[in-house]
Amino acid sequence: MSKFKVYHVDSRPERQPHVAEAAELAKADAELVALTLEQQQDIPAHVTDADGIICGYRQVGKDVFDAAPNLKVVVRYGIGFDNIDWQTAVDYDIVVCNITDYCINEVATHAISLLLALNRKLVAHNDAARSGDRVPLGPSGPLYGETLGLVAFGHIAQQAAIRAQAFGLDVIAYDPYQDPAVAEAAGVRLTSLEEVMQADYVSVHPPLSPETRGIVGAEELAMMKQTAYLITTCRGGVVSESALYDALKNGQIAGAGVDVWDPEPVHKDHPLLEFDNVIATPHSAYYSDASAPLLLQRVGEAAADVLQGYMPRSVVNKAVLDRVSLTPHPDR
């Protein structure tokens, strides 16, 4: 019998077995148990003996914490953590982890790919070539010498900046929490949100939190040039979809590239999909043959780290470290 039990609370049958996660958890003498779809409808009732929880999009909050008195760690698949009550978790001495060191290059590349596709009107021209129709060539900016504005300047945005600069774009960014020296070293100027929104292309990169929800709304979109494009690959909810719809409907901006939605998955009848000047992808920016297996391994690793008393690679609720003693991992 294993020493610890870790529950996967939103597993899908087609994604089982969770071999990579289970292999990492086995290093901590932990067993992985995947809740059935039926059990997932009442998570608290089925995790009473949990030492750890791993999750994707299911809500994990106080009701779960109360039901699982031995719970020590909650790990989220991915970078975002808005579905976990990470602040309340501190009061229960529960460490909340996300995976911040995967898909950085993939999402950065996807964001710039959307920018390029919008600039070159690749979707429209592909459709025209296949149908034998002719479409107007313009308007299309030169890229070289134009400006990309980044909302937030974390790891993904920094990689997006490198790619944009390779095409001759000037890059500016808004991030009140970033060290100006980091931006300066990357050849990026930190500035106000207002100036960023006036760039030729605006790419949005913050995690979703109460502070960042709707950070790009009607007021911010009104600052954009009529010829500008918005790209969002972070989390649905950071950009107000209703405000973006109105901006597109009224011709306030030239178009948008959207990979993240609120809620997800995106439905085929989503209002933003009625616009030909919107390039849509179904939250697929994170994926590559390298990033997907790394994510699975990192999730299992994070839970195993905490269960063994080691510091994981990323802790969301850092205040919990004043209450829980974790030591550096000997192999890192």
C-alpha positions in Angstrom: 0.0 0.0 0.0 1.3 3.4 -1.0 2.2 6.0 1.6 0.3 8.8 -0.2 -2.7 9.1 -2.4 -3.0 11.7 -5.1 -6.3 12.3 -7.0 -6.7 13.5 -10.5 -10.0 15.3 -10.3 -10.8 16.1 -13.9 -9.3 13.1 -15.8 -10.9 12.0 -19.1 -11.1 8.3 -19.9 -9.4 8.9 -23.3 -6.4 10.4 -21.6 -5.8 7.5 -19.2 -3.6 5.9 -17.9 -1.6 8.9 -16.6 1.7 7.1 -17.0 4.1 10.0 -16.8 2.4 11.5 -13.7 2.2 8.1 -12.0 5.9 7.4 -12.6 6.9 10.7 -10.9 4.5 10.1 -8.0 5.9 6.6 -7.5 9.2 8.2 -6.5 7.4 9.6 -3.4 5.6 6.3 -2.8 2.3 7.9 -3.9 -0.6 6.3 -5.7 -2.5 8.2 -8.5 -6.2 7.7 -8.5 -8.3 9.2 -11.4 -11.8 10.1 -10.5 -14.5 8.9 -12.9 -16.6 11.5 -14.8 -19.5 10.7 -12.4 -17.3 11.1 -9.3 -16.0 14.5 -10.6 -19.5 15.9 -10.2 -18.9 15.8 -6.4 -15.2 16.1 -5.9 -15.3 16.7 -2.1 -17.1 13.4 -1.5 -14.4 11.4 -3.2 -11.1 12.9 -2.1 -11.5 12.6 1.7 -8.2 10.7 2.0 -6.3 12.8 -0.5 -2.7 13.8 0.2 -2.5 15.6 -3.1 -4.7 16.7 -6.0 -3.9 17.4 -9.6 -6.3 19.2 -11.8 -6.9 21.0 -15.1 -10.1 23.1 -15.1 -12.1 21.8 -12.2 -12.7 24.2 -9.4 -10.6 23.4 -6.3 -11.5 25.5 -3.2 -12.6 25.5 0.4 -15.1 22.8 0.0 -12.4 20.4 -1.2 -9.9 21.6 1.5 -12.5 21.0 4.2 -13.2 17.5 2.9 -9.6 16.4 2.7 -7.9 17.1 6.1 -4.6 15.5 5.0 -4.3 17.5 1.7 -0.8 18.9 1.3 -0.5 19.9 -2.3 -2.7 20.9 -5.3 -1.0 21.0 -8.7 -2.5 22.7 -11.8 -1.8 21.4 -15.3 -0.4 24.5 -16.9 0.6 28.1 -16.1 -2.8 29.5 -15.1 -4.3 28.9 -11.7 -7.5 30.9 -11.6 -9.6 27.8 -10.9 -7.8 27.1 -7.6 -8.5 29.1 -4.4 -4.8 29.5 -3.8 -5.1 32.2 -1.2 -7.5 30.2 1.0 -5.1 27.2 0.6 -2.6 29.1 2.7 -4.9 28.8 5.8 -4.9 25.0 5.3 -1.1 24.7 4.9 -1.7 23.5 1.3 1.0 24.2 -1.3 -0.5 25.2 -4.7 1.8 24.6 -7.7 1.6 25.5 -11.3 3.9 24.6 -14.2 5.7 27.7 -15.4 8.7 26.2 -17.3 6.9 24.4 -20.2 5.4 25.7 -23.5 7.2 29.0 -23.2 8.6 28.8 -26.7 5.4 27.2 -28.1 3.1 30.0 -26.9 5.6 32.7 -27.9 5.8 31.3 -31.4 2.0 30.9 -31.6 1.5 34.6 -30.6 3.9 35.8 -33.3 2.4 33.3 -35.8 -1.0 34.9 -35.3 0.6 38.3 -35.7 2.2 37.3 -39.0 -1.0 35.6 -40.2 -3.0 38.7 -39.5 -0.4 41.0 -41.1 -0.1 38.8 -44.2 -3.8 37.9 -44.3 -2.8 34.3 -44.7 -6.2 32.8 -44.0 -8.1 35.0 -46.4 -5.5 34.5 -49.1 -5.5 30.7 -48.5 -9.3 30.7 -48.9 -9.1 32.8 -52.0 -6.5 30.6 -53.7 -8.6 27.5 -53.0 -11.8 29.1 -54.3 -10.3 30.9 -57.3 -11.4 34.3 -55.9 -9.4 37.4 -55.8 -9.1 39.4 -52.6 -7.8 42.9 -52.0 -4.1 42.8 -51.2 -4.2 45.7 -48.6 -4.0 47.1 -46.1 -0.9 45.4 -44.7 1.8 47.0 -42.7 5.4 46.4 -43.5 6.3 44.8 -40.0 9.8 46.2 -40.2 9.8 49.4 -38.1 6.3 48.9 -36.7 5.7 48.4 -33.0 4.6 45.5 -31.0 3.1 46.3 -27.5 3.2 43.5 -24.9 0.8 43.5 -22.0 3.0 41.8 -19.3 6.6 40.9 -19.8 7.1 37.5 -18.3 8.9 34.5 -19.8 6.5 34.0 -22.7 6.4 37.7 -23.6 10.1 37.9 -23.4 10.4 35.1 -26.0 7.8 36.7 -28.1 9.9 39.9 -28.1 12.9 38.0 -29.4 10.9 36.6 -32.3 9.3 40.0 -33.1 12.6 41.8 -33.1 13.9 39.3 -35.6 11.2 40.6 -38.0 12.4 44.2 -37.3 9.6 45.2 -35.0 10.2 47.6 -32.2 8.9 46.2 -28.9 7.5 48.0 -25.9 5.8 46.4 -22.8 3.6 47.2 -19.8 4.4 45.3 -16.7 4.4 47.1 -13.3 6.0 44.0 -11.6 8.9 43.4 -14.0 12.5 44.6 -13.2 13.3 47.3 -15.8 16.8 45.8 -16.1 15.2 42.6 -17.5 13.4 44.6 -20.2 16.4 46.8 -21.0 18.6 43.7 -21.4 16.0 42.4 -23.9 16.0 45.6 -25.9 12.4 46.3 -24.7 11.2 49.6 -23.2 8.8 49.4 -20.3 6.0 52.0 -20.5 2.4 52.7 -19.7 -0.5 50.5 -20.6 -1.9 53.4 -22.6 1.2 53.6 -24.8 1.3 49.8 -25.3 -2.3 49.8 -26.5 -1.4 52.4 -29.2 1.1 50.0 -30.8 0.6 48.5 -34.3 0.2 45.1 -32.7 -0.8 44.3 -29.1 -0.1 40.9 -27.6 -1.6 40.1 -24.2 0.3 37.8 -21.8 -0.7 38.1 -18.1 -2.0 35.2 -16.0 -5.7 35.4 -15.1 -6.3 36.8 -11.6 -8.8 39.1 -10.0 -6.4 41.9 -10.8 -6.0 41.1 -14.5 -9.5 39.9 -15.3 -10.7 42.3 -18.0 -7.5 44.3 -18.0 -8.0 44.8 -21.7 -11.6 46.1 -21.9 -13.6 48.7 -23.8 -11.5 51.6 -22.5 -8.2 50.0 -23.5 -9.5 48.8 -26.9 -10.6 52.3 -27.7 -6.9 53.4 -27.3 -5.9 51.1 -30.2 -5.3 52.3 -33.7 -7.9 51.4 -36.3 -5.2 49.6 -38.2 -4.0 47.6 -35.2 -4.3 44.0 -34.3 -4.9 42.3 -30.9 -3.4 38.9 -30.1 -4.3 37.0 -27.0 -2.7 33.7 -26.0 -2.7 34.0 -22.2 -6.0 33.1 -20.5 -9.7 33.7 -21.4 -11.0 36.5 -19.3 -8.0 38.7 -19.4 -9.5 40.4 -22.5 -13.1 41.3 -22.3 -14.7 39.3 -25.1 -17.8 41.5 -25.2 -15.6 44.6 -25.5 -13.5 42.9 -28.2 -16.7 41.9 -30.1 -17.9 45.6 -30.0 -14.5 46.8 -31.2 -14.5 44.5 -34.1 -18.1 45.1 -35.0 -17.5 48.9 -35.0 -14.3 48.7 -36.9 -12.3 50.1 -34.0 -9.4 47.7 -34.7 -8.2 45.8 -37.8 -8.6 42.3 -36.4 -7.6 39.9 -33.7 -5.8 36.5 -33.2 -7.5 34.6 -30.3 -6.3 31.3 -28.8 -8.0 31.6 -25.3 -11.7 31.8 -24.5 -14.0 32.4 -21.6 -15.4 29.8 -21.0 -13.6 27.0 -22.7 -13.8 25.0 -24.9 -14.8 27.6 -27.5 -18.1 26.8 -29.1 -18.6 27.0 -32.9 -21.3 29.6 -32.4 -19.0 32.0 -30.4 -19.8 35.6 -31.4 -16.1 36.4 -32.2 -16.1 33.6 -34.9 -18.5 35.6 -37.1 -15.7 38.0 -38.1 -13.4 37.2 -41.1 -10.7 39.3 -39.5 -10.4 37.1 -36.5 -8.0 34.1 -36.6 -9.1 31.6 -34.0 -7.4 28.7 -32.5 -8.8 26.4 -29.7 -6.3 27.0 -26.9 -3.7 25.1 -28.7 -0.8 27.5 -28.4 0.8 25.4 -25.6 1.1 22.2 -27.6 4.1 20.6 -29.2 5.5 17.1 -29.2 8.0 18.3 -26.6 5.8 20.5 -24.4 2.9 18.0 -23.9 5.0 15.2 -22.3 7.0 17.7 -20.3 3.8 19.1 -18.7 2.7 15.6 -17.6 6.0 14.9 -16.1 6.2 18.2 -14.3 2.8 17.9 -12.7 3.7 14.5 -11.2 7.1 15.8 -10.1 5.6 18.9 -8.4 3.2 16.8 -6.3 5.9 14.3 -5.5 8.3 17.1 -4.4 5.9 18.5 -1.8 4.9 15.1 -0.5 8.6 14.4 0.1 9.1 17.7 1.8 11.0 19.3 -1.1 10.5 22.7 -2.6 8.8 22.4 -6.0 9.9 24.4 -9.0 7.0 26.8 -8.7 4.7 27.8 -5.8 1.7 30.0 -6.4 0.8 30.8 -2.9 4.2 31.8 -1.6 2.8 32.9 1.8 2.3 29.2 2.6 6.1 28.8 2.8 6.0 30.6 6.2 3.8 27.8 7.5 5.2 24.7 5.6 8.8 23.6 5.8 10.2 22.6 2.4 13.9 22.0 1.7 15.7 22.4 -1.6 15.6 19.4 -3.9 19.0 17.7 -3.8 19.1 17.2 -7.6 18.3 20.8 -8.6 
